[in-house]
């Protein structure tokens, strides 16, 4: 017998079903007695068709015609169905409701999430503006915070506020905060207990650290501006020029050809230079003893791409130490106290 199908109207959609025919059979009990078993007609759901009546009937007929040995036995009458939308039913709706409930109870956390998201966008736009203004591909956020030439002061202050907010969550944690809270705001349901605890910890970091971080970044900028007020730009010369200053920092740099001793010279002109420690100084001093010594020497100088107050020196020669304003040869070893 062909399988019988029928179209029915549910509350909000027309649906397709098939009928499992009723049948009877004789069964034998445990004592050998026989009796008749009657299985009733059963109905099995196949699929939802459509909210539109004509579309539903067309789909039902096509489905049955594609099946061998089936017949569309009955079609319900057209009727007014209830409104149906995935926005108010099903799993997505449930998750949305859970998210809305959490947001209602944690509005302060959501407000800070939106602030962090805007801070991220602001930081990106200012970085792009700085790169365009300087035509430099390589720079750090500190270059922007300390900038006195390429960006308007208001832009730098906006960047500082944005960075203070992002940094207040903890090292590289602002992205985690916006990602986790953003998922809830996006309707993905409530966080787990562990996630909720972590979000609250990051929020507490923001509350406890933001103001102090803002003050510190502004302090760093002001220190830089004060320093630049008495500082000359690094000169650039293909020929050697005479440099006078104090060794501020030393370190050993390892590379594929071996190792080299490097230093940062704080020039009397205010700018800083990085380069190799002259060999004549290495002959008389251990690297740990050099910081704080005042020296003078001749070298070629080049200004760095990203900072006109920082540069590099090469090919140092004619090294002299300076004690009390007097130049002395390098082979005469003096202490830091004498050099001061």
PAZAPA-4460 file (N, C-alpha, C; in steps of 0.05 Angstrom, whole numbers, plus 32768, in hexadecimal, padded with zeros to 4 digits):
% residues 340
    n_x    n_y    n_z   ca_x   ca_y   ca_z    c_x    c_y    c_z   seq   type   mol
   8011   7FE8   8000   8000   8000   8000   8012   8019   8000     1      X     A
   800A   802D   7FF0   801A   8046   7FEF   8018   8054   800A     2      X     A
   802F   8061   8011   802F   8071   8029   801E   8089   8025     3      X     A
   800E   808F   8039   7FFB   80A6   8037   8008   80BE   8046     4      X     A
   8008   80D5   8038   8012   80EE   8043   7FFB   8102   8047     5      X     A
   7FFF   8115   8058   7FEB   812A   805B   7FF8   8144   8065     6      X     A
   7FEB   815A   805D   7FF4   8175   8065   7FE3   817E   807C     7      X     A
   7FF0   8187   8092   7FE1   8191   80A9   7FEA   81AD   80B0     8      X     A
   7FD8   81BC   80BD   7FDF   81D7   80C6   7FE6   81D6   80E3     9      X     A
   7FFF   81DD   80EA   8007   81E0   8106   8000   81FD   810E    10      X     A
   8009   8205   8125   8002   8220   812E   800D   8236   811C    11      X     A
   8025   8232   8112   8032   8247   8103   803D   823F   80E8    12      X     A
   803C   8225   80E1   8046   821B   80C8   8035   8204   80BD    13      X     A
   8035   8201   80A3   8029   81E9   8097   803F   81D3   8098    14      X     A
   8037   81BA   809E   804A   81A4   80A1   8041   818B   8092    15      X     A
   8054   817A   808C   804F   8162   807D   8052   8149   808F    16      X     A
   803F   8136   808E   8040   811E   809E   803B   8106   808C    17      X     A
   8040   80EE   8097   8037   80D6   808A   8029   80C4   809E    18      X     A
   8017   80B2   8093   8007   80A1   80A4   8012   8085   80A4    19      X     A
   8016   807A   80BB   801D   805E   80BE   8002   804F   80C2    20      X     A
   7FFA   803E   80AF   7FE0   8032   80AF   7FDC   8020   80C8    21      X     A
   7FC2   801F   80D0   7FBA   800D   80E6   7FBC   7FF0   80DC    22      X     A
   7FC2   7FDE   80EE   7FC3   7FC1   80E6   7FBD   7FB0   80FF    23      X     A
   7FB6   7F96   80F9   7FAF   7F84   810F   7FBE   7F6A   810B    24      X     A
   7FC4   7F5C   8121   7FD1   7F42   811F   7FCA   7F31   8137    25      X     A
   7FCD   7F17   8134   7FC7   7F04   814A   7FE1   7EFE   8159    26      X     A
   7FE0   7F02   8173   7FF7   7EFC   8184   7FF0   7EE5   8197    27      X     A
   8005   7ED7   81A1   8001   7EC1   81B3   800D   7EC8   81CE    28      X     A
   7FFD   7EC5   81E3   8006   7ECB   81FE   8018   7EB5   8209    29      X     A
   8021   7EBA   8222   8034   7EA8   822E   8027   7E8C   8235    30      X     A
   800D   7E8B   8237   7FFF   7E72   823D   7FF4   7E65   8224    31      X     A
   7FFC   7E6F   820D   7FF4   7E63   81F4   7FD9   7E6E   81E9    32      X     A
   7FCD   7E80   81F7   7FB4   7E8C   81EE   7FBA   7EA1   81D8    33      X     A
   7FA8   7EA2   81C5   7FAB   7EB5   81AF   7F98   7ECD   81B3    34      X     A
   7FA2   7EE4   81AA   7F91   7EFC   81AB   7F99   7F0F   8195    35      X     A
   7F86   7F21   818E   7F89   7F34   8178   7F96   7F4E   8182    36      X     A
   7FAB   7F57   8174   7FB8   7F70   817A   7FB1   7F84   8164    37      X     A
   7FA7   7F9B   816C   7F9F   7FB0   8158   7FB1   7FC8   815C    38      X     A
   7FC2   7FCD   8148   7FD3   7FE5   8149   7FC5   7FFC   813B    39      X     A
   7FC2   8013   8148   7FB3   8029   813C   7FC3   8038   8127    40      X     A
   7FB6   8048   8118   7FC3   805A   8104   7FD5   806E   8113    41      X     A
   7FED   8072   8108   8001   8085   8114   8009   809A   8100    42      X     A
   800F   80B1   810B   8017   80C8   80FA   8034   80D0   8100    43      X     A
   8043   80D4   80EB   8060   80DA   80EE   8066   80F5   80DF    44      X     A
   8073   8107   80EF   807A   8121   80E3   8092   811D   80D0    45      X     A
   8090   812B   80B9   80A6   812A   80A6   80B6   8144   80A5    46      X     A
   80A8   815B   80A0   80B6   8174   809E   80A3   818C   809F    47      X     A
   80AE   81A3   80A6   809E   81BC   80A4   80A0   81C5   8087    48      X     A
   8089   81D1   807D   8088   81D8   8061   808B   81F6   805D    49      X     A
   8078   8205   8066   8079   8222   8062   8063   822F   8072    50      X     A
   8065   8249   8076   804F   8259   8082   803A   8260   806D    51      X     A
   8043   8261   8053   8031   8267   803D   8023   824D   8034    52      X     A
   8008   824E   8031   7FF9   8236   802B   8000   822A   800F    53      X     A
   8000   823A   7FFA   8005   8230   7FDF   8022   8224   7FDE    54      X     A
   8035   8232   7FEB   8051   8228   7FEB   8052   820D   7FF9    55      X     A
   8044   820B   800F   8044   81F2   801F   8039   81DB   800F    56      X     A
   8022   81DF   8001   8016   81CA   7FF1   8028   81C2   7FDA    57      X     A
   8035   81D6   7FCD   8047   81D0   7FB7   805F   81BF   7FC1    58      X     A
   806A   81C6   7FD7   8080   81B6   7FE2   8078   819A   7FEA    59      X     A
   8060   8198   7FF5   8056   817D   7FFD   8053   816B   7FE4    60      X     A
   8047   8176   7FCF   8043   8166   7FB7   805D   815D   7FAB    61      X     A
   8071   816F   7FAA   808B   8168   7F9F   8098   8153   7FB0    62      X     A
   8097   8155   7FCA   80A3   8141   7FDC   8097   8126   7FD7    63      X     A
   807D   8124   7FD5   806F   810A   7FD1   8075   80FF   7FB5    64      X     A
   8077   8110   7FA1   807C   8107   7F86   8098   80FC   7F83    65      X     A
   80AA   8106   7F94   80C6   80FC   7F93   80C9   80E1   7FA1    66      X     A
   80B5   80DA   7FB1   80B6   80C0   7FBF   80A7   80AB   7FAF    67      X     A
   80B2   8093   7FAD   80A4   807D   7F9F   808F   8071   7FB2    68      X     A
   8077   806D   7FA6   8062   805F   7FB5   8055   806F   7FCA    69      X     A
   8052   8089   7FC6   8045   809A   7FDA   802F   80AA   7FCD    70      X     A
   801C   80B3   7FDD   8005   80C3   7FD3   7FFF   80D8   7FE8    71      X     A
   7FF9   80F1   7FDD   7FF1   8106   7FEF   7FD3   8103   7FF4    72      X     A
   7FCD   80F7   800B   7FB1   80EE   8010   7F9F   8106   8017    73      X     A
   7FA9   811A   8026   7F97   8130   802E   7FA7   8149   8033    74      X     A
   7F9A   8160   802E   7FA6   817A   8032   7F93   818B   8042    75      X     A
   7F9D   8196   8057   7F8B   81A6   8069   7F82   81BF   805A    76      X     A
   7F6E   81CC   8065   7F65   81E5   805A   7F77   81FC   8063    77      X     A
   7F78   8211   8053   7F88   8228   8059   7F7C   8236   8072    78      X     A
   7F8E   823F   8084   7F84   824D   809C   7F98   8262   80A4    79      X     A
   7F90   8274   80B6   7FA1   8289   80C0   7FB4   827E   80D5    80      X     A
   7FCE   827E   80CF   7FE1   8273   80E2   7FEB   8288   80F5    81      X     A
   7FF6   827F   810B   8002   8292   811E   801C   829D   8114    82      X     A
   8024   82B4   811D   803D   82C0   8115   8054   82AE   811E    83      X     A
   8069   82AC   810D   8080   829B   8114   8099   82A9   810C    84      X     A
   80AD   82AA   811E   80C6   82B6   8118   80DC   82A9   8129    85      X     A
   80F3   82A4   811D   8109   8297   812C   8114   82AB   8141    86      X     A
   810C   82C4   813E   8115   82D8   8152   8106   82D4   816D    87      X     A
   80F0   82C6   816D   80E0   82C3   8185   80DC   82A6   818C    88      X     A
   80E9   8294   817F   80E6   8277   8185   8101   8269   8183    89      X     A
   8102   8251   818D   8119   8240   8189   8132   8247   819A    90      X     A
   8148   823A   8193   8161   823C   81A3   816C   8259   81A3    91      X     A
   816C   8266   818C   8177   8281   818A   8168   8294   819D    92      X     A
   814E   8291   819D   813D   82A2   81AE   8144   829D   81CC    93      X     A
   8148   8283   81D3   814E   827D   81EF   8169   8289   81F7    94      X     A
   817D   8287   81E5   8197   8292   81EB   8196   82B1   81ED    95      X     A
   8186   82BD   81DB   8183   82D9   81DC   8177   82E3   81F7    96      X     A
   8163   82D4   8200   8156   82DA   821A   816A   82D7   8231    97      X     A
   817B   82C2   822F   8190   82BE   8244   81A4   82D5   8244    98      X     A
   81AC   82DE   822C   81BE   82F5   822A   81B2   830E   8235    99      X     A
   8199   8313   822D   818B   832C   8237   8189   832C   8255   100      X     A
   8184   8314   8261   8182   8313   827E   819D   8319   828B   101      X     A
   81B3   830E   8280   81CD   8314   828B   81D5   8331   8288   102      X     A
   81CF   833C   8270   81D5   8358   826B   81C7   836B   827F   103      X     A
   81AE   8364   8284   819E   8374   8297   81AB   8375   82B3   104      X     A
   81B6   835E   82BB   81C2   835C   82D6   81DF   8366   82D6   105      X     A
   81EB   836A   82BF   8208   8372   82BD   820C   8389   82AA   106      X     A
   81FB   839D   82AC   81FC   83B3   8299   8216   83C3   829B   107      X     A
   8221   83C5   82B3   823B   83D3   82B6   8251   83C5   82A7   108      X     A
   8251   83AA   82A7   8266   839B   8298   8262   839F   827A   109      X     A
   8249   83A0   8271   8243   83A4   8254   824B   83C0   824C   110      X     A
   8246   83D4   825D   824D   83EF   8256   826C   83F2   8252   111      X     A
   827B   83E5   8264   8298   83E5   8261   82A1   83D6   8248   112      X     A
   8293   83C1   8241   8299   83B2   8228   8297   83C5   8210   113      X     A
   8281   83D5   8210   827D   83E7   81F9   8293   83FD   81F9   114      X     A
   829B   8406   8211   82B1   8419   8213   82CB   840D   8208   115      X     A
   82D0   83F4   820F   82E9   83E6   8206   82E8   83E2   81E8   116      X     A
   82D1   83DC   81DD   82CF   83D8   81C0   82D4   83F2   81B1   117      X     A
   82C9   8408   81BC   82CE   8422   81AF   82EB   842A   81B2   118      X     A
   82F8   8423   81C9   8314   842A   81CE   8326   841B   81BA   119      X     A
   831F   8402   81B4   832E   83F3   81A0   832C   8400   8185   120      X     A
   8314   8408   817C   8310   8415   8162   831F   8430   8161   121      X     A
   831E   843F   8177   832C   8458   8179   834A   8455   8176   122      X     A
   8355   8441   8184   8372   843B   8183   837A   8434   8167   123      X     A
   836B   8424   8159   8372   841C   813E   8372   8434   812B   124      X     A
   835E   8445   812D   835C   845D   811C   8373   8470   8120   125      X     A
   837B   8474   813A   8391   8486   8140   83AC   847A   8137   126      X     A
   83AF   8460   813A   83C7   8453   812F   83CA   8457   8111   127      X     A
   83B3   8454   8103   83B3   8459   80E6   83BA   8475   80DF   128      X     A
   83AF   8488   80EF   83B5   84A5   80EA   83D3   84AB   80EF   129      X     A
   83DE   849E   8104   83FB   84A3   810B   840C   8497   80F5   130      X     A
   8406   847F   80EB   8416   8473   80D6   8414   8484   80BD   131      X     A
   83FD   848E   80B6   83FA   849F   809E   8409   84B9   80A1   132      X     A
   8409   84C4   80B9   8417   84DE   80BE   8435   84DB   80BD   133      X     A
   843F   84C5   80C7   845C   84C1   80CA   8468   84B2   80B2   134      X     A
   8457   84A4   80A3   8460   8493   808D   8473   847D   8097   135      X     A
   846F   8474   80B0   847F   845E   80BB   846E   8446   80C0   136      X     A
   8478   842F   80B8   8469   8416   80BC   846E   840A   80D7   137      X     A
   8485   8410   80E3   848C   8404   80FC   848C   841A   8112   138      X     A
   847A   8416   8126   8479   8428   813D   846A   8419   8153   139      X     A
   846C   8424   816B   845E   8418   8182   8449   842B   818C   140      X     A
   8438   8422   819E   8424   8433   81AB   8432   8449   81BB   141      X     A
   844A   8443   81C5   8459   8457   81D4   8461   846F   81C3   142      X     A
   8465   8469   81A9   846C   847F   8196   8455   8493   8195   143      X     A
   843D   8489   8195   8425   849A   8193   8421   84AA   81AD   144      X     A
   8424   849B   81C4   8420   84A8   81DE   8435   84BF   81E2   145      X     A
   844D   84BB   81D8   8462   84CF   81DC   8465   84E3   81C5   146      X     A
   8453   84E1   81B1   8455   84F1   8199   8452   850F   819F   147      X     A
   8464   851F   8193   8462   853C   8195   8462   854A   817A   148      X     A
   845F   853B   8165   8463   8547   814B   844D   853F   8136   149      X     A
   8445   8526   8136   8434   851D   811F   8416   851E   8125   150      X     A
   840E   851C   813E   83F1   851A   8144   83E8   8532   8155   151      X     A
   83CF   8539   8151   83C3   854E   8162   83C2   8544   817F   152      X     A
   83C5   8557   8192   83C6   854F   81AE   83AC   8541   81B7   153      X     A
   8395   854A   81AC   837C   853D   81B3   837B   8520   81AA   154      X     A
   8387   851A   8193   8388   84FF   8189   8399   84EE   819C   155      X     A
   83B0   84F9   81A4   83C1   84EA   81B7   83B3   84E5   81D1   156      X     A
   83A4   84F9   81DB   8395   84F5   81F4   8380   84E0   81F1   157      X     A
   8372   84DF   81DA   835E   84CB   81D5   836B   84AF   81D5   158      X     A
   8383   84AD   81C9   8391   8494   81C8   8399   848B   81E4   159      X     A
   83A2   849E   81F5   83AA   8497   8210   8392   848D   8220   160      X     A
   837B   849A   821D   8363   8490   822B   835B   8474   8222   161      X     A
   835C   8470   8208   8355   8456   81FD   8368   8440   8207   162      X     A
   8382   8446   8207   8396   8433   8210   8394   842E   822E   163      X     A
   838E   8443   823D   838C   843F   825A   8375   842C   8260   164      X     A
   835F   842F   8251   8348   841D   8256   834E   8400   824E   165      X     A
   835A   83FD   8237   8361   83E1   822E   8376   83D4   8240   166      X     A
   838A   83E3   8248   839F   83D8   8259   8396   83D2   8275   167      X     A
   8380   83DF   827E   8377   83DC   8299   836D   83C0   829F   168      X     A
   8364   83B1   828B   835A   8396   828F   8370   8382   8296   169      X     A
   8389   8389   8290   839F   8377   8294   83AD   8373   8279   170      X     A
   83C6   8368   827A   83D5   8365   8262   83C7   8353   824E   171      X     A
   83C1   835F   8237   83B4   8350   8220   8399   8344   8228   172      X     A
   838B   834F   823C   8372   8343   8244   8359   8351   823A   173      X     A
   835D   8369   822F   8346   8378   8225   8337   8369   820F   174      X     A
   8347   835B   81FE   833B   834C   81E8   832A   8335   81F3   175      X     A
   8333   8328   8208   8323   8313   8215   8309   831E   821F   176      X     A
   830A   8335   822C   82F3   8341   8238   82DE   8348   8223   177      X     A
   82E7   8355   820D   82D4   835D   81F8   82C9   8345   81EA   178      X     A
   82D9   8330   81E7   82D0   8318   81D9   82BA   830A   81E9   179      X     A
   82BF   8306   8203   82AD   82F7   8214   8292   8306   8218   180      X     A
   8295   8320   821F   827C   8330   8223   826E   8334   8208   181      X     A
   827D   8338   81F3   8272   833C   81D9   8261   8324   81D0   182      X     A
   8269   830C   81D7   825A   82F4   81D0   823F   82F4   81DE   183      X     A
   823E   82FD   81F7   8225   82FF   8205   8213   8314   81F9   184      X     A
   821E   832B   81F4   820F   8341   81E8   8205   8339   81CC   185      X     A
   8214   8328   81BE   820C   831E   81A4   81F6   8309   81A5   186      X     A
   81ED   8301   81BD   81D6   82EF   81BF   81DE   82D2   81C1   187      X     A
   81F6   82CB   81CB   81FE   82AF   81CD   81F9   82A3   81E9   188      X     A
   81E8   82B0   81F8   81E0   82A5   8212   81F2   82AE   8229   189      X     A
   81EC   82A4   8241   81FB   82AB   8259   8216   829D   825A   190      X     A
   8229   82A9   8267   8243   829C   826B   8241   8286   8280   191      X     A
   8254   8274   8280   8256   8260   8296   825E   826E   82B0   192      X     A
   825D   8260   82C6   8265   826C   82DF   8282   8275   82DF   193      X     A
   8293   8264   82D2   82B0   826A   82D1   82B4   8283   82BF   194      X     A
   82A6   8284   82A8   82A9   829A   8296   829F   82B4   82A3   195      X     A
   8289   82B2   82B1   827D   82C9   82BF   8291   82D4   82D4   196      X     A
   829E   82C2   82E3   82B1   82CA   82F7   82C9   82D8   82EA   197      X     A
   82D2   82CE   82D3   82E9   82D9   82C5   82E2   82F5   82BA   198      X     A
   82CA   82F8   82AF   82C2   8312   82A5   82C1   8326   82BB   199      X     A
   82B6   831F   82D2   82B4   8331   82E9   82D0   8339   82F3   200      X     A
   82E3   8326   82F3   82FE   832C   82FB   830B   8341   82E9   201      X     A
   8307   833E   82CF   8312   8351   82BB   8304   836C   82BF   202      X     A
   82EA   836C   82C4   82DC   8385   82C9   82E7   8393   82E2   203      X     A
   82ED   8384   82F7   82F9   838F   830F   8314   839B   830A   204      X     A
   8324   838D   82F8   833E   8398   82F0   833B   83B4   82E4   205      X     A
   8327   83B6   82D2   8321   83D0   82C5   831B   83E5   82DA   206      X     A
   8309   83DF   82EC   8301   83F3   8301   8318   83FB   8312   207      X     A
   8329   83E8   8319   833F   83EE   832C   8357   83FB   831F   208      X     A
   835B   83F7   8305   8374   83FF   82F8   8371   8416   82E4   209      X     A
   8359   841C   82DB   8356   842F   82C5   8361   844B   82CC   210      X     A
   8358   8456   82E2   8361   8471   82E9   837F   8473   82ED   211      X     A
   838A   8460   82FB   83A7   8460   82FF   83B7   845D   82E5   212      X     A
   83AC   844C   82D3   83B9   8448   82BA   83B8   8462   82A9   213      X     A
   83A2   8470   82AA   839E   8489   829B   83B2   849D   82A5   214      X     A
   83B5   849F   82C0   83C8   84B2   82CB   83E5   84AC   82C3   215      X     A
   83EB   8492   82C4   8407   8489   82BD   840E   848F   82A0   216      X     A
   83FB   848A   828E   8401   848E   8271   8404   84AC   826C   217      X     A
   83F4   84BD   8279   83F7   84DA   8276   8411   84E3   8282   218      X     A
   841A   84D6   8297   8433   84DD   82A4   844A   84D6   8291   219      X     A
   8449   84BF   8284   845D   84B7   8271   845F   84CA   825A   220      X     A
   8448   84D3   8251   8448   84E7   823B   8454   8501   8243   221      X     A
   844D   850B   825B   8457   8524   8264   8475   8523   8269   222      X     A
   847F   850D   8274   849C   850A   8277   84AA   850B   825C   223      X     A
   849E   84FF   8248   84AA   8500   822E   84AA   851C   8222   224      X     A
   8494   852A   8226   8492   8546   821B   84A6   8558   822A   225      X     A
   84A9   8554   8244   84BD   8564   8253   84D9   855E   8249   226      X     A
   84DE   8544   8244   84F9   853D   823A   84FE   8549   821E   227      X     A
   84E9   8548   820D   84ED   8553   81F2   84F0   8571   81F1   228      X     A
   84E6   857F   8206   84E8   859C   8207   8505   85A5   8208   229      X     A
   8516   8594   8213   8533   859B   8216   8544   8589   8205   230      X     A
   8538   857E   81F0   8547   856A   81E0   8549   8573   81C3   231      X     A
   8560   856E   81B7   8563   8573   819A   855F   8559   818B   232      X     A
   8558   855C   8172   8554   8545   8161   856F   8538   815A   233      X     A
   856F   851F   8154   8588   8511   814D   8592   851C   8132   234      X     A
   85AB   8525   8131   85B6   852E   8117   85BD   8516   8106   235      X     A
   85BC   851A   80EC   85C3   8504   80D9   85DB   850E   80C8   236      X     A
   85F0   84FE   80C8   8608   8506   80B9   8616   84EE   80AE   237      X     A
   861E   84EF   8095   862E   84DA   8089   864A   84D9   8094   238      X     A
   8653   84F1   809C   866E   84F3   80A8   866C   84F0   80C6   239      X     A
   8683   84E9   80D3   8683   84E7   80F0   8680   8502   80FD   240      X     A
   8670   8502   8113   866D   851B   8122   8675   8514   813F   241      X     A
   867B   8528   814F   8683   8524   816B   866A   8522   817D   242      X     A
   8669   850D   818D   8653   8508   819F   865D   850A   81BC   243      X     A
   864D   8516   81CD   8653   8518   81E9   863B   8510   81F9   244      X     A
   863E   84FE   820D   8627   84F6   821D   862E   84E2   8232   245      X     A
   8619   84D6   823D   861C   84C3   8253   8611   84A7   824A   246      X     A
   8620   8492   8251   8616   8478   824A   85FE   8471   825D   247      X     A
   85E7   846E   8251   85CF   8469   8260   85C9   844C   8265   248      X     A
   85CF   843B   8251   85C9   841E   8254   85DC   840F   8242   249      X     A
   85E3   83F6   824C   85F4   83E4   823C   85E7   83C8   823B   250      X     A
   85EE   83B9   8226   85E4   839E   8225   85F5   838E   8210   251      X     A
   85F3   8374   8213   8601   8362   8200   85EC   8357   81ED   252      X     A
   85F1   835A   81D3   85DF   8351   81BE   85EB   833A   81AF   253      X     A
   85DD   8323   81AF   85E7   830B   81A1   85DA   830A   8185   254      X     A
   85EA   8303   8171   85E0   8301   8155   85EE   82EA   8148   255      X     A
   85E8   82E6   812E   85F2   82CE   8120   8610   82CE   811C   256      X     A
   861D   82E6   811F   863A   82E7   811C   8648   82E7   8136   257      X     A
   863A   82E6   814C   8646   82E6   8166   8637   82F8   817A   258      X     A
   8644   830B   8186   8637   831D   8199   8645   8338   8198   259      X     A
   8636   834D   819F   8640   8369   819E   8636   8377   81B7   260      X     A
   8647   8388   81C3   863F   8398   81D9   8633   83B2   81CF   261      X     A
   861B   83B9   81D8   860D   83D1   81CF   8608   83E4   81E6   262      X     A
   8603   83FD   81DF   85FD   8411   81F4   85EA   8426   81EA   263      X     A
   85DC   8433   81FC   85CC   844B   81F6   85DA   8463   8202   264      X     A
   85E0   8477   81F1   85ED   848F   81FA   85D9   84A5   81FC   265      X     A
   85D6   84B1   8214   85C5   84C9   8218   85D7   84E1   8212   266      X     A
   85D2   84ED   81FB   85E2   8504   81F2   85DD   851C   8203   267      X     A
   85F1   852E   8205   85EE   8547   8212   85D9   8558   8204   268      X     A
   85D3   8552   81EB   85BF   8560   81DB   85A3   8556   81E1   269      X     A
   85A1   8541   81F1   8586   8537   81F9   857D   851E   81EB   270      X     A
   8586   8519   81D2   857E   8502   81C3   858D   84E9   81CC   271      X     A
   8584   84D2   81C5   8590   84B8   81CC   859A   84AA   81B3   272      X     A
   85B1   849C   81B6   85BD   848E   819F   85C3   8471   81A8   273      X     A
   85BF   845F   8195   85C5   8443   819B   85DA   8439   8188   274      X     A
   85EE   842A   8193   8603   8420   8182   8616   840E   8191   275      X     A
   862B   8406   8183   863E   83F3   8190   8651   8402   81A2   276      X     A
   8658   83F6   81B9   866B   8402   81CC   8687   8402   81BF   277      X     A
   8694   8419   81BF   86B0   841A   81B3   86C2   8405   81C0   278      X     A
   86D2   83F8   81B0   86E5   83E4   81BA   86F8   83EE   81CF   279      X     A
   8701   8407   81CC   8714   8413   81DF   8708   8414   81FB   280      X     A
   86ED   8418   81FD   86E0   841A   8217   86DD   83FD   8223   281      X     A
   86D9   83EA   8211   86D6   83CE   821A   86F1   83C3   8226   282      X     A
   8707   83CF   821D   8721   83C5   8226   8725   83CD   8243   283      X     A
   8718   83E2   824C   871E   83EC   8267   8707   83E8   827B   284      X     A
   86EF   83E2   8271   86D8   83E0   8283   86C8   83C6   827E   285      X     A
   86BE   83BB   8293   86AA   83A6   8290   8690   83B3   8289   286      X     A
   867F   83A6   8279   8666   83B2   8270   8654   83BB   8287   287      X     A
   8656   83AD   829E   8645   83B4   82B5   864F   83CE   82C2   288      X     A
   8667   83D8   82BB   8672   83F0   82C8   866D   8409   82B7   289      X     A
   8663   8406   829F   8663   841D   828C   864C   8430   8290   290      X     A
   8635   8427   8299   861D   8438   829B   8623   844F   82AE   291      X     A
   861E   8468   82A4   8623   8480   82B4   863C   848E   82AC   292      X     A
   864E   8482   829C   8667   848F   8294   8660   84A4   827F   293      X     A
   866F   84BB   8280   866C   84D0   826C   8683   84CC   8258   294      X     A
   867D   84CD   823F   8691   84C8   822A   868C   84DB   8213   295      X     A
   86A0   84DD   8201   869E   84EB   81E8   86AC   84DB   81D3   296      X     A
   86A1   84DB   81BA   86AE   84CC   81A4   86A2   84D7   818A   297      X     A
   86AF   84CF   8174   86A5   84D6   8159   8697   84BE   814D   298      X     A
   8681   84C3   813F   8673   84AD   8132   8660   84B8   811D   299      X     A
   8657   84A7   810A   8642   84AF   80F8   8627   84AA   8106   300      X     A
   8613   84BA   8100   85FA   84BA   810F   85E3   84B9   80FB   301      X     A
   85CE   84AA   8102   85B6   84A8   80F2   859D   84A9   8103   302      X     A
   858A   84B9   80FB   8571   84BC   810A   855F   84A4   8104   303      X     A
   8551   849A   8119   853F   8483   8116   8526   848C   8105   304      X     A
   8518   8479   80FA   8500   847F   80EA   84E9   8489   80FA   305      X     A
   84E5   847D   8112   84CD   8484   8121   84D0   8499   8137   306      X     A
   84E9   84A1   813D   84ED   84B4   8153   8505   84C5   814C   307      X     A
   8501   84DF   8148   8517   84F1   8141   852A   84F7   8158   308      X     A
   8522   84EF   8170   8533   84F3   8187   8543   84DA   818F   309      X     A
   8541   84C6   817E   8550   84AD   8182   855D   84A5   8168   310      X     A
   8576   849B   816A   8585   8494   8152   859A   847F   8157   311      X     A
   85AC   847D   8144   85C1   8468   8145   85DC   8474   813D   312      X     A
   85F0   846B   814B   860B   8473   8144   861B   845B   813A   313      X     A
   862E   8460   8128   863F   844B   811C   865C   8455   811A   314      X     A
   866E   8442   8118   868A   8447   8114   8696   845B   8129   315      X     A
   8692   8455   8143   869D   8468   8157   86BB   8468   8158   316      X     A
   86C7   847F   815C   86E4   8481   815E   86EB   8499   8170   317      X     A
   8705   849C   8177   870F   84B2   8187   8700   84B4   81A2   318      X     A
   86FD   849D   81AF   86EF   849D   81C9   86FF   84AB   81DF   319      X     A
   86F1   84BC   81EE   86FC   84C8   8206   86E7   84C7   821D   320      X     A
   86F1   84C4   8235   86DF   84C7   824C   86E0   84E4   8256   321      X     A
   86CA   84EC   8264   86C8   8507   826D   86C6   8507   828C   322      X     A
   86D8   8514   8299   86D8   8516   82B6   86DA   8533   82BE   323      X     A
   86C5   853D   82CB   86C5   8559   82D3   86C9   856C   82BC   324      X     A
   86BE   8565   82A5   86C0   8576   828D   86DA   8572   827E   325      X     A
   86EC   8560   8287   8706   855C   827A   8706   8541   826C   326      X     A
   870F   8541   8253   8711   8528   8244   872A   851A   824C   327      X     A
   8727   84FF   8250   873F   84EF   8257   873F   84D7   8245   328      X     A
   8756   84CB   823F   8757   84B4   822E   874A   849B   823A   329      X     A
   8740   8489   822A   8731   8472   8233   8741   845E   8244   330      X     A
   875B   845D   8241   876A   8449   8251   876D   8450   826E   331      X     A
   8765   8469   8275   8765   8470   8292   874A   846A   829D   332      X     A
   8748   8455   82AD   872E   844C   82B8   8726   845D   82CF   333      X     A
   870C   8466   82CF   8702   8475   82E5   86E8   8468   82EF   334      X     A
   86E0   8470   8307   86C7   8465   8312   86AF   8476   830B   335      X     A
   8697   846C   830F   867F   847B   8309   867F   8494   831B   336      X     A
   8687   8492   8333   8687   84A8   8346   8699   84BE   833C   337      X     A
   86B0   84B7   8331   86C3   84CB   8327   86B7   84D8   830D   338      X     A
   86A8   84C8   82FE   869D   84D1   82E4   8686   84E4   82E8   339      X     A
   8678   84E2   82FF   8660   84F1   8303   8666   850F   8304   340      X     A
***
